[in-house]
């Protein structure tokens, strides 16, 4: 149980966490560029709830893939 408190394990977890967040943000930007409209404007200004649900599902899917790649 004390293995998780070692500095190497802690630094590794932080690095992988940051990499995962970066990959999810990059994936969002790529999807935003591939769609015919501006996702951020649709989500924030127009409050497009169905699109928000699809984007949330996409972010969760990418996060699961990144977590599986890091863990496996």
mmCIF file of the N, C-alpha and C atoms, coordinates in Angstrom:
data_MODEL
# 
_entry.id   MODEL 
# 
loop_
_atom_site.group_PDB 
_atom_site.id 
_atom_site.type_symbol 
_atom_site.label_atom_id 
_atom_site.label_alt_id 
_atom_site.label_comp_id 
_atom_site.label_asym_id 
_atom_site.label_entity_id 
_atom_site.label_seq_id 
_atom_site.pdbx_PDB_ins_code 
_atom_site.Cartn_x 
_atom_site.Cartn_y 
_atom_site.Cartn_z 
_atom_site.occupancy 
_atom_site.B_iso_or_equiv 
_atom_site.pdbx_formal_charge 
_atom_site.auth_seq_id 
_atom_site.auth_comp_id 
_atom_site.auth_asym_id 
_atom_site.auth_atom_id 
_atom_site.pdbx_PDB_model_num 
ATOM 1   N N  . UNK A 1 1  ? 0.827   -1.194 0.000   1.00 0.00 ? 1  UNK A N  1 
ATOM 2   C CA . UNK A 1 1  ? 0.000   0.000  0.000   1.00 0.00 ? 1  UNK A CA 1 
ATOM 3   C C  . UNK A 1 1  ? 0.869   1.254  0.000   1.00 0.00 ? 1  UNK A C  1 
ATOM 4   N N  . UNK A 1 2  ? 2.026   1.211  0.588   1.00 0.00 ? 2  UNK A N  1 
ATOM 5   C CA . UNK A 1 2  ? 2.899   2.375  0.624   1.00 0.00 ? 2  UNK A CA 1 
ATOM 6   C C  . UNK A 1 2  ? 3.615   2.596  -0.705  1.00 0.00 ? 2  UNK A C  1 
ATOM 7   N N  . UNK A 1 3  ? 3.460   1.649  -1.618  1.00 0.00 ? 3  UNK A N  1 
ATOM 8   C CA . UNK A 1 3  ? 4.089   1.781  -2.929  1.00 0.00 ? 3  UNK A CA 1 
ATOM 9   C C  . UNK A 1 3  ? 3.567   3.001  -3.674  1.00 0.00 ? 3  UNK A C  1 
ATOM 10  N N  . UNK A 1 4  ? 2.300   3.364  -3.495  1.00 0.00 ? 4  UNK A N  1 
ATOM 11  C CA . UNK A 1 4  ? 1.708   4.514  -4.172  1.00 0.00 ? 4  UNK A CA 1 
ATOM 12  C C  . UNK A 1 4  ? 2.220   5.846  -3.617  1.00 0.00 ? 4  UNK A C  1 
ATOM 13  N N  . UNK A 1 5  ? 2.832   5.818  -2.447  1.00 0.00 ? 5  UNK A N  1 
ATOM 14  C CA . UNK A 1 5  ? 3.329   7.043  -1.845  1.00 0.00 ? 5  UNK A CA 1 
ATOM 15  C C  . UNK A 1 5  ? 4.782   7.332  -2.219  1.00 0.00 ? 5  UNK A C  1 
ATOM 16  N N  . UNK A 1 6  ? 5.408   6.444  -2.963  1.00 0.00 ? 6  UNK A N  1 
ATOM 17  C CA . UNK A 1 6  ? 6.782   6.666  -3.393  1.00 0.00 ? 6  UNK A CA 1 
ATOM 18  C C  . UNK A 1 6  ? 6.821   7.798  -4.410  1.00 0.00 ? 6  UNK A C  1 
ATOM 19  N N  . UNK A 1 7  ? 7.855   8.619  -4.394  1.00 0.00 ? 7  UNK A N  1 
ATOM 20  C CA . UNK A 1 7  ? 7.939   9.756  -5.326  1.00 0.00 ? 7  UNK A CA 1 
ATOM 21  C C  . UNK A 1 7  ? 7.851   9.360  -6.798  1.00 0.00 ? 7  UNK A C  1 
ATOM 22  N N  . UNK A 1 8  ? 8.456   8.251  -7.180  1.00 0.00 ? 8  UNK A N  1 
ATOM 23  C CA . UNK A 1 8  ? 8.414   7.835  -8.587  1.00 0.00 ? 8  UNK A CA 1 
ATOM 24  C C  . UNK A 1 8  ? 6.983   7.521  -9.022  1.00 0.00 ? 8  UNK A C  1 
ATOM 25  N N  . UNK A 1 9  ? 6.234   6.840  -8.174  1.00 0.00 ? 9  UNK A N  1 
ATOM 26  C CA . UNK A 1 9  ? 4.852   6.502  -8.502  1.00 0.00 ? 9  UNK A CA 1 
ATOM 27  C C  . UNK A 1 9  ? 3.993   7.759  -8.558  1.00 0.00 ? 9  UNK A C  1 
ATOM 28  N N  . UNK A 1 10 ? 4.225   8.681  -7.640  1.00 0.00 ? 10 UNK A N  1 
ATOM 29  C CA . UNK A 1 10 ? 3.456   9.917  -7.611  1.00 0.00 ? 10 UNK A CA 1 
ATOM 30  C C  . UNK A 1 10 ? 3.740   10.776 -8.839  1.00 0.00 ? 10 UNK A C  1 
ATOM 31  N N  . UNK A 1 11 ? 5.010   10.902 -9.193  1.00 0.00 ? 11 UNK A N  1 
ATOM 32  C CA . UNK A 1 11 ? 5.369   11.695 -10.375 1.00 0.00 ? 11 UNK A CA 1 
ATOM 33  C C  . UNK A 1 11 ? 4.830   11.034 -11.642 1.00 0.00 ? 11 UNK A C  1 
ATOM 34  N N  . UNK A 1 12 ? 4.908   9.721  -11.720 1.00 0.00 ? 12 UNK A N  1 
ATOM 35  C CA . UNK A 1 12 ? 4.362   9.009  -12.873 1.00 0.00 ? 12 UNK A CA 1 
ATOM 36  C C  . UNK A 1 12 ? 2.866   9.231  -13.014 1.00 0.00 ? 12 UNK A C  1 
ATOM 37  N N  . UNK A 1 13 ? 2.151   9.169  -11.910 1.00 0.00 ? 13 UNK A N  1 
ATOM 38  C CA . UNK A 1 13 ? 0.706   9.397  -11.945 1.00 0.00 ? 13 UNK A CA 1 
ATOM 39  C C  . UNK A 1 13 ? 0.385   10.821 -12.394 1.00 0.00 ? 13 UNK A C  1 
ATOM 40  N N  . UNK A 1 14 ? 1.149   11.796 -11.902 1.00 0.00 ? 14 UNK A N  1 
ATOM 41  C CA . UNK A 1 14 ? 0.918   13.187 -12.312 1.00 0.00 ? 14 UNK A CA 1 
ATOM 42  C C  . UNK A 1 14 ? 1.204   13.395 -13.792 1.00 0.00 ? 14 UNK A C  1 
ATOM 43  N N  . UNK A 1 15 ? 2.291   12.813 -14.277 1.00 0.00 ? 15 UNK A N  1 
ATOM 44  C CA . UNK A 1 15 ? 2.640   12.956 -15.699 1.00 0.00 ? 15 UNK A CA 1 
ATOM 45  C C  . UNK A 1 15 ? 1.567   12.331 -16.578 1.00 0.00 ? 15 UNK A C  1 
ATOM 46  N N  . UNK A 1 16 ? 1.144   11.118 -16.236 1.00 0.00 ? 16 UNK A N  1 
ATOM 47  C CA . UNK A 1 16 ? 0.113   10.461 -17.031 1.00 0.00 ? 16 UNK A CA 1 
ATOM 48  C C  . UNK A 1 16 ? -1.221  11.199 -16.951 1.00 0.00 ? 16 UNK A C  1 
ATOM 49  N N  . UNK A 1 17 ? -1.538  11.771 -15.812 1.00 0.00 ? 17 UNK A N  1 
ATOM 50  C CA . UNK A 1 17 ? -2.770  12.547 -15.683 1.00 0.00 ? 17 UNK A CA 1 
ATOM 51  C C  . UNK A 1 17 ? -2.732  13.774 -16.592 1.00 0.00 ? 17 UNK A C  1 
ATOM 52  N N  . UNK A 1 18 ? -1.611  14.480 -16.570 1.00 0.00 ? 18 UNK A N  1 
ATOM 53  C CA . UNK A 1 18 ? -1.481  15.655 -17.436 1.00 0.00 ? 18 UNK A CA 1 
ATOM 54  C C  . UNK A 1 18 ? -1.528  15.278 -18.910 1.00 0.00 ? 18 UNK A C  1 
ATOM 55  N N  . UNK A 1 19 ? -0.863  14.175 -19.270 1.00 0.00 ? 19 UNK A N  1 
ATOM 56  C CA . UNK A 1 19 ? -0.918  13.721 -20.660 1.00 0.00 ? 19 UNK A CA 1 
ATOM 57  C C  . UNK A 1 19 ? -2.345  13.364 -21.072 1.00 0.00 ? 19 UNK A C  1 
ATOM 58  N N  . UNK A 1 20 ? -3.082  12.721 -20.185 1.00 0.00 ? 20 UNK A N  1 
ATOM 59  C CA . UNK A 1 20 ? -4.465  12.376 -20.485 1.00 0.00 ? 20 UNK A CA 1 
ATOM 60  C C  . UNK A 1 20 ? -5.325  13.604 -20.710 1.00 0.00 ? 20 UNK A C  1 
ATOM 61  N N  . UNK A 1 21 ? -5.153  14.612 -19.866 1.00 0.00 ? 21 UNK A N  1 
ATOM 62  C CA . UNK A 1 21 ? -5.924  15.850 -20.023 1.00 0.00 ? 21 UNK A CA 1 
ATOM 63  C C  . UNK A 1 21 ? -5.558  16.542 -21.335 1.00 0.00 ? 21 UNK A C  1 
ATOM 64  N N  . UNK A 1 22 ? -4.274  16.564 -21.658 1.00 0.00 ? 22 UNK A N  1 
ATOM 65  C CA . UNK A 1 22 ? -3.833  17.185 -22.916 1.00 0.00 ? 22 UNK A CA 1 
ATOM 66  C C  . UNK A 1 22 ? -4.434  16.448 -24.108 1.00 0.00 ? 22 UNK A C  1 
ATOM 67  N N  . UNK A 1 23 ? -4.434  15.119 -24.085 1.00 0.00 ? 23 UNK A N  1 
ATOM 68  C CA . UNK A 1 23 ? -5.010  14.357 -25.191 1.00 0.00 ? 23 UNK A CA 1 
ATOM 69  C C  . UNK A 1 23 ? -6.499  14.630 -25.350 1.00 0.00 ? 23 UNK A C  1 
ATOM 70  N N  . UNK A 1 24 ? -7.235  14.741 -24.267 1.00 0.00 ? 24 UNK A N  1 
ATOM 71  C CA . UNK A 1 24 ? -8.673  15.021 -24.350 1.00 0.00 ? 24 UNK A CA 1 
ATOM 72  C C  . UNK A 1 24 ? -8.909  16.419 -24.923 1.00 0.00 ? 24 UNK A C  1 
ATOM 73  N N  . UNK A 1 25 ? -8.126  17.401 -24.501 1.00 0.00 ? 25 UNK A N  1 
ATOM 74  C CA . UNK A 1 25 ? -8.278  18.767 -25.028 1.00 0.00 ? 25 UNK A CA 1 
ATOM 75  C C  . UNK A 1 25 ? -7.925  18.807 -26.511 1.00 0.00 ? 25 UNK A C  1 
ATOM 76  N N  . UNK A 1 26 ? -6.852  18.148 -26.890 1.00 0.00 ? 26 UNK A N  1 
ATOM 77  C CA . UNK A 1 26 ? -6.459  18.114 -28.306 1.00 0.00 ? 26 UNK A CA 1 
ATOM 78  C C  . UNK A 1 26 ? -7.543  17.422 -29.140 1.00 0.00 ? 26 UNK A C  1 
ATOM 79  N N  . UNK A 1 27 ? -8.105  16.341 -28.629 1.00 0.00 ? 27 UNK A N  1 
ATOM 80  C CA . UNK A 1 27 ? -9.177  15.651 -29.350 1.00 0.00 ? 27 UNK A CA 1 
ATOM 81  C C  . UNK A 1 27 ? -10.392 16.559 -29.514 1.00 0.00 ? 27 UNK A C  1 
ATOM 82  N N  . UNK A 1 28 ? -10.728 17.343 -28.489 1.00 0.00 ? 28 UNK A N  1 
ATOM 83  C CA . UNK A 1 28 ? -11.849 18.276 -28.601 1.00 0.00 ? 28 UNK A CA 1 
ATOM 84  C C  . UNK A 1 28 ? -11.577 19.316 -29.685 1.00 0.00 ? 28 UNK A C  1 
ATOM 85  N N  . UNK A 1 29 ? -10.357 19.835 -29.722 1.00 0.00 ? 29 UNK A N  1 
ATOM 86  C CA . UNK A 1 29 ? -10.011 20.846 -30.729 1.00 0.00 ? 29 UNK A CA 1 
ATOM 87  C C  . UNK A 1 29 ? -10.069 20.240 -32.130 1.00 0.00 ? 29 UNK A C  1 
ATOM 88  N N  . UNK A 1 30 ? -9.592  19.012 -32.282 1.00 0.00 ? 30 UNK A N  1 
ATOM 89  C CA . UNK A 1 30 ? -9.635  18.358 -33.597 1.00 0.00 ? 30 UNK A CA 1 
ATOM 90  C C  . UNK A 1 30 ? -11.077 18.134 -34.029 1.00 0.00 ? 30 UNK A C  1 
ATOM 91  N N  . UNK A 1 31 ? -11.904 17.648 -33.128 1.00 0.00 ? 31 UNK A N  1 
ATOM 92  C CA . UNK A 1 31 ? -13.326 17.444 -33.457 1.00 0.00 ? 31 UNK A CA 1 
ATOM 93  C C  . UNK A 1 31 ? -13.979 18.782 -33.785 1.00 0.00 ? 31 UNK A C  1 
ATOM 94  N N  . UNK A 1 32 ? -13.614 19.827 -33.060 1.00 0.00 ? 32 UNK A N  1 
ATOM 95  C CA . UNK A 1 32 ? -14.161 21.162 -33.323 1.00 0.00 ? 32 UNK A CA 1 
ATOM 96  C C  . UNK A 1 32 ? -13.800 21.613 -34.735 1.00 0.00 ? 32 UNK A C  1 
ATOM 97  N N  . UNK A 1 33 ? -12.575 21.342 -35.168 1.00 0.00 ? 33 UNK A N  1 
ATOM 98  C CA . UNK A 1 33 ? -12.142 21.744 -36.510 1.00 0.00 ? 33 UNK A CA 1 
ATOM 99  C C  . UNK A 1 33 ? -12.802 20.906 -37.597 1.00 0.00 ? 33 UNK A C  1 
ATOM 100 N N  . UNK A 1 34 ? -13.144 19.653 -37.282 1.00 0.00 ? 34 UNK A N  1 
ATOM 101 C CA . UNK A 1 34 ? -13.748 18.772 -38.280 1.00 0.00 ? 34 UNK A CA 1 
ATOM 102 C C  . UNK A 1 34 ? -15.242 19.023 -38.479 1.00 0.00 ? 34 UNK A C  1 
ATOM 103 N N  . UNK A 1 35 ? -15.893 19.607 -37.506 1.00 0.00 ? 35 UNK A N  1 
ATOM 104 C CA . UNK A 1 35 ? -17.328 19.852 -37.621 1.00 0.00 ? 35 UNK A CA 1 
ATOM 105 C C  . UNK A 1 35 ? -17.582 21.129 -38.417 1.00 0.00 ? 35 UNK A C  1 
ATOM 106 N N  . UNK A 1 36 ? -18.732 21.221 -39.074 1.00 0.00 ? 36 UNK A N  1 
ATOM 107 C CA . UNK A 1 36 ? -19.013 22.389 -39.911 1.00 0.00 ? 36 UNK A CA 1 
ATOM 108 C C  . UNK A 1 36 ? -19.368 23.661 -39.126 1.00 0.00 ? 36 UNK A C  1 
ATOM 109 N N  . UNK A 1 37 ? -19.538 23.562 -37.831 1.00 0.00 ? 37 UNK A N  1 
ATOM 110 C CA . UNK A 1 37 ? -19.877 24.731 -37.018 1.00 0.00 ? 37 UNK A CA 1 
ATOM 111 C C  . UNK A 1 37 ? -18.914 24.812 -35.844 1.00 0.00 ? 37 UNK A C  1 
ATOM 112 N N  . UNK A 1 38 ? -18.959 25.916 -35.135 1.00 0.00 ? 38 UNK A N  1 
ATOM 113 C CA . UNK A 1 38 ? -18.049 26.153 -34.019 1.00 0.00 ? 38 UNK A CA 1 
ATOM 114 C C  . UNK A 1 38 ? -18.656 25.549 -32.751 1.00 0.00 ? 38 UNK A C  1 
ATOM 115 N N  . UNK A 1 39 ? -18.046 24.466 -32.251 1.00 0.00 ? 39 UNK A N  1 
ATOM 116 C CA . UNK A 1 39 ? -18.612 23.745 -31.104 1.00 0.00 ? 39 UNK A CA 1 
ATOM 117 C C  . UNK A 1 39 ? -18.737 24.611 -29.862 1.00 0.00 ? 39 UNK A C  1 
ATOM 118 N N  . UNK A 1 40 ? -17.687 25.362 -29.555 1.00 0.00 ? 40 UNK A N  1 
ATOM 119 C CA . UNK A 1 40 ? -17.705 26.150 -28.321 1.00 0.00 ? 40 UNK A CA 1 
ATOM 120 C C  . UNK A 1 40 ? -18.839 27.168 -28.344 1.00 0.00 ? 40 UNK A C  1 
ATOM 121 N N  . UNK A 1 41 ? -19.039 27.810 -29.486 1.00 0.00 ? 41 UNK A N  1 
ATOM 122 C CA . UNK A 1 41 ? -20.122 28.788 -29.609 1.00 0.00 ? 41 UNK A CA 1 
ATOM 123 C C  . UNK A 1 41 ? -21.483 28.104 -29.471 1.00 0.00 ? 41 UNK A C  1 
ATOM 124 N N  . UNK A 1 42 ? -21.631 26.944 -30.079 1.00 0.00 ? 42 UNK A N  1 
ATOM 125 C CA . UNK A 1 42 ? -22.893 26.204 -29.974 1.00 0.00 ? 42 UNK A CA 1 
ATOM 126 C C  . UNK A 1 42 ? -23.165 25.775 -28.530 1.00 0.00 ? 42 UNK A C  1 
ATOM 127 N N  . UNK A 1 43 ? -22.121 25.382 -27.832 1.00 0.00 ? 43 UNK A N  1 
ATOM 128 C CA . UNK A 1 43 ? -22.306 24.890 -26.462 1.00 0.00 ? 43 UNK A CA 1 
ATOM 129 C C  . UNK A 1 43 ? -22.549 26.017 -25.470 1.00 0.00 ? 43 UNK A C  1 
ATOM 130 N N  . UNK A 1 44 ? -21.769 27.088 -25.565 1.00 0.00 ? 44 UNK A N  1 
ATOM 131 C CA . UNK A 1 44 ? -21.816 28.141 -24.553 1.00 0.00 ? 44 UNK A CA 1 
ATOM 132 C C  . UNK A 1 44 ? -22.854 29.203 -24.876 1.00 0.00 ? 44 UNK A C  1 
ATOM 133 N N  . UNK A 1 45 ? -22.812 29.738 -26.087 1.00 0.00 ? 45 UNK A N  1 
ATOM 134 C CA . UNK A 1 45 ? -23.701 30.853 -26.416 1.00 0.00 ? 45 UNK A CA 1 
ATOM 135 C C  . UNK A 1 45 ? -25.122 30.401 -26.761 1.00 0.00 ? 45 UNK A C  1 
ATOM 136 N N  . UNK A 1 46 ? -25.229 29.347 -27.562 1.00 0.00 ? 46 UNK A N  1 
ATOM 137 C CA . UNK A 1 46 ? -26.555 28.894 -28.001 1.00 0.00 ? 46 UNK A CA 1 
ATOM 138 C C  . UNK A 1 46 ? -27.144 27.824 -27.086 1.00 0.00 ? 46 UNK A C  1 
ATOM 139 N N  . UNK A 1 47 ? -26.322 27.315 -26.154 1.00 0.00 ? 47 UNK A N  1 
ATOM 140 C CA . UNK A 1 47 ? -26.759 26.306 -25.175 1.00 0.00 ? 47 UNK A CA 1 
ATOM 141 C C  . UNK A 1 47 ? -27.457 25.111 -25.842 1.00 0.00 ? 47 UNK A C  1 
ATOM 142 N N  . UNK A 1 48 ? -26.784 24.545 -26.829 1.00 0.00 ? 48 UNK A N  1 
ATOM 143 C CA . UNK A 1 48 ? -27.296 23.407 -27.586 1.00 0.00 ? 48 UNK A CA 1 
ATOM 144 C C  . UNK A 1 48 ? -27.114 22.132 -26.753 1.00 0.00 ? 48 UNK A C  1 
ATOM 145 N N  . UNK A 1 49 ? -28.164 21.726 -26.042 1.00 0.00 ? 49 UNK A N  1 
ATOM 146 C CA . UNK A 1 49 ? -28.089 20.593 -25.126 1.00 0.00 ? 49 UNK A CA 1 
ATOM 147 C C  . UNK A 1 49 ? -27.819 19.261 -25.827 1.00 0.00 ? 49 UNK A C  1 
ATOM 148 N N  . UNK A 1 50 ? -28.475 18.947 -26.948 1.00 0.00 ? 50 UNK A N  1 
ATOM 149 C CA . UNK A 1 50 ? -28.139 17.674 -27.611 1.00 0.00 ? 50 UNK A CA 1 
ATOM 150 C C  . UNK A 1 50 ? -26.675 17.606 -28.046 1.00 0.00 ? 50 UNK A C  1 
ATOM 151 N N  . UNK A 1 51 ? -26.149 18.704 -28.547 1.00 0.00 ? 51 UNK A N  1 
ATOM 152 C CA . UNK A 1 51 ? -24.740 18.729 -28.936 1.00 0.00 ? 51 UNK A CA 1 
ATOM 153 C C  . UNK A 1 51 ? -23.839 18.584 -27.711 1.00 0.00 ? 51 UNK A C  1 
ATOM 154 N N  . UNK A 1 52 ? -24.213 19.189 -26.603 1.00 0.00 ? 52 UNK A N  1 
ATOM 155 C CA . UNK A 1 52 ? -23.438 19.064 -25.367 1.00 0.00 ? 52 UNK A CA 1 
ATOM 156 C C  . UNK A 1 52 ? -23.385 17.605 -24.909 1.00 0.00 ? 52 UNK A C  1 
ATOM 157 N N  . UNK A 1 53 ? -24.473 16.890 -25.070 1.00 0.00 ? 53 UNK A N  1 
ATOM 158 C CA . UNK A 1 53 ? -24.510 15.477 -24.697 1.00 0.00 ? 53 UNK A CA 1 
ATOM 159 C C  . UNK A 1 53 ? -23.586 14.653 -25.583 1.00 0.00 ? 53 UNK A C  1 
ATOM 160 N N  . UNK A 1 54 ? -23.586 14.940 -26.872 1.00 0.00 ? 54 UNK A N  1 
ATOM 161 C CA . UNK A 1 54 ? -22.715 14.223 -27.800 1.00 0.00 ? 54 UNK A CA 1 
ATOM 162 C C  . UNK A 1 54 ? -21.247 14.532 -27.508 1.00 0.00 ? 54 UNK A C  1 
ATOM 163 N N  . UNK A 1 55 ? -20.932 15.790 -27.248 1.00 0.00 ? 55 UNK A N  1 
ATOM 164 C CA . UNK A 1 55 ? -19.551 16.175 -26.943 1.00 0.00 ? 55 UNK A CA 1 
ATOM 165 C C  . UNK A 1 55 ? -19.103 15.539 -25.625 1.00 0.00 ? 55 UNK A C  1 
ATOM 166 N N  . UNK A 1 56 ? -19.985 15.489 -24.645 1.00 0.00 ? 56 UNK A N  1 
ATOM 167 C CA . UNK A 1 56 ? -19.643 14.849 -23.372 1.00 0.00 ? 56 UNK A CA 1 
ATOM 168 C C  . UNK A 1 56 ? -19.364 13.363 -23.568 1.00 0.00 ? 56 UNK A C  1 
ATOM 169 N N  . UNK A 1 57 ? -20.169 12.703 -24.372 1.00 0.00 ? 57 UNK A N  1 
ATOM 170 C CA . UNK A 1 57 ? -19.947 11.282 -24.653 1.00 0.00 ? 57 UNK A CA 1 
ATOM 171 C C  . UNK A 1 57 ? -18.619 11.083 -25.384 1.00 0.00 ? 57 UNK A C  1 
ATOM 172 N N  . UNK A 1 58 ? -18.303 11.981 -26.311 1.00 0.00 ? 58 UNK A N  1 
ATOM 173 C CA . UNK A 1 58 ? -17.036 11.901 -27.029 1.00 0.00 ? 58 UNK A CA 1 
ATOM 174 C C  . UNK A 1 58 ? -15.858 12.078 -26.079 1.00 0.00 ? 58 UNK A C  1 
ATOM 175 N N  . UNK A 1 59 ? -15.941 13.038 -25.176 1.00 0.00 ? 59 UNK A N  1 
ATOM 176 C CA . UNK A 1 59 ? -14.865 13.273 -24.209 1.00 0.00 ? 59 UNK A CA 1 
ATOM 177 C C  . UNK A 1 59 ? -14.698 12.080 -23.270 1.00 0.00 ? 59 UNK A C  1 
ATOM 178 N N  . UNK A 1 60 ? -15.801 11.499 -22.836 1.00 0.00 ? 60 UNK A N  1 
ATOM 179 C CA . UNK A 1 60 ? -15.713 10.309 -21.976 1.00 0.00 ? 60 UNK A CA 1 
ATOM 180 C C  . UNK A 1 60 ? -15.093 9.135  -22.719 1.00 0.00 ? 60 UNK A C  1 
ATOM 181 N N  . UNK A 1 61 ? -15.479 8.951  -23.968 1.00 0.00 ? 61 UNK A N  1 
ATOM 182 C CA . UNK A 1 61 ? -14.926 7.852  -24.754 1.00 0.00 ? 61 UNK A CA 1 
ATOM 183 C C  . UNK A 1 61 ? -13.419 8.020  -24.938 1.00 0.00 ? 61 UNK A C  1 
ATOM 184 N N  . UNK A 1 62 ? -12.984 9.214  -25.261 1.00 0.00 ? 62 UNK A N  1 
ATOM 185 C CA . UNK A 1 62 ? -11.554 9.463  -25.436 1.00 0.00 ? 62 UNK A CA 1 
ATOM 186 C C  . UNK A 1 62 ? -10.825 9.282  -24.111 1.00 0.00 ? 62 UNK A C  1 
ATOM 187 N N  . UNK A 1 63 ? -11.419 9.738  -23.022 1.00 0.00 ? 63 UNK A N  1 
ATOM 188 C CA . UNK A 1 63 ? -10.796 9.581  -21.699 1.00 0.00 ? 63 UNK A CA 1 
ATOM 189 C C  . UNK A 1 63 ? -10.654 8.100  -21.329 1.00 0.00 ? 63 UNK A C  1 
ATOM 190 N N  . UNK A 1 64 ? -11.634 7.290  -21.654 1.00 0.00 ? 64 UNK A N  1 
ATOM 191 C CA . UNK A 1 64 ? -11.563 5.847  -21.370 1.00 0.00 ? 64 UNK A CA 1 
ATOM 192 C C  . UNK A 1 64 ? -10.469 5.204  -22.210 1.00 0.00 ? 64 UNK A C  1 
ATOM 193 N N  . UNK A 1 65 ? -10.359 5.598  -23.471 1.00 0.00 ? 65 UNK A N  1 
ATOM 194 C CA . UNK A 1 65 ? -9.323  5.056  -24.352 1.00 0.00 ? 65 UNK A CA 1 
ATOM 195 C C  . UNK A 1 65 ? -7.941  5.441  -23.831 1.00 0.00 ? 65 UNK A C  1 
ATOM 196 N N  . UNK A 1 66 ? -7.770  6.697  -23.450 1.00 0.00 ? 66 UNK A N  1 
ATOM 197 C CA . UNK A 1 66 ? -6.473  7.152  -22.932 1.00 0.00 ? 66 UNK A CA 1 
ATOM 198 C C  . UNK A 1 66 ? -6.145  6.414  -21.634 1.00 0.00 ? 66 UNK A C  1 
ATOM 199 N N  . UNK A 1 67 ? -7.113  6.255  -20.749 1.00 0.00 ? 67 UNK A N  1 
ATOM 200 C CA . UNK A 1 67 ? -6.875  5.550  -19.486 1.00 0.00 ? 67 UNK A CA 1 
ATOM 201 C C  . UNK A 1 67 ? -6.502  4.095  -19.729 1.00 0.00 ? 67 UNK A C  1 
ATOM 202 N N  . UNK A 1 68 ? -7.163  3.465  -20.684 1.00 0.00 ? 68 UNK A N  1 
ATOM 203 C CA . UNK A 1 68 ? -6.837  2.062  -20.991 1.00 0.00 ? 68 UNK A CA 1 
ATOM 204 C C  . UNK A 1 68 ? -5.447  1.964  -21.598 1.00 0.00 ? 68 UNK A C  1 
ATOM 205 N N  . UNK A 1 69 ? -5.076  2.915  -22.433 1.00 0.00 ? 69 UNK A N  1 
ATOM 206 C CA . UNK A 1 69 ? -3.742  2.893  -23.043 1.00 0.00 ? 69 UNK A CA 1 
ATOM 207 C C  . UNK A 1 69 ? -2.658  3.111  -21.995 1.00 0.00 ? 69 UNK A C  1 
ATOM 208 N N  . UNK A 1 70 ? -2.905  3.990  -21.046 1.00 0.00 ? 70 UNK A N  1 
ATOM 209 C CA . UNK A 1 70 ? -1.918  4.258  -20.004 1.00 0.00 ? 70 UNK A CA 1 
ATOM 210 C C  . UNK A 1 70 ? -1.828  3.086  -19.035 1.00 0.00 ? 70 UNK A C  1 
ATOM 211 N N  . UNK A 1 71 ? -2.951  2.516  -18.697 1.00 0.00 ? 71 UNK A N  1 
ATOM 212 C CA . UNK A 1 71 ? -2.978  1.421  -17.724 1.00 0.00 ? 71 UNK A CA 1 
ATOM 213 C C  . UNK A 1 71 ? -2.440  0.120  -18.311 1.00 0.00 ? 71 UNK A C  1 
ATOM 214 N N  . UNK A 1 72 ? -2.732  -0.108 -19.583 1.00 0.00 ? 72 UNK A N  1 
ATOM 215 C CA . UNK A 1 72 ? -2.407  -1.380 -20.190 1.00 0.00 ? 72 UNK A CA 1 
ATOM 216 C C  . UNK A 1 72 ? -1.039  -1.477 -20.684 1.00 0.00 ? 72 UNK A C  1 
# 
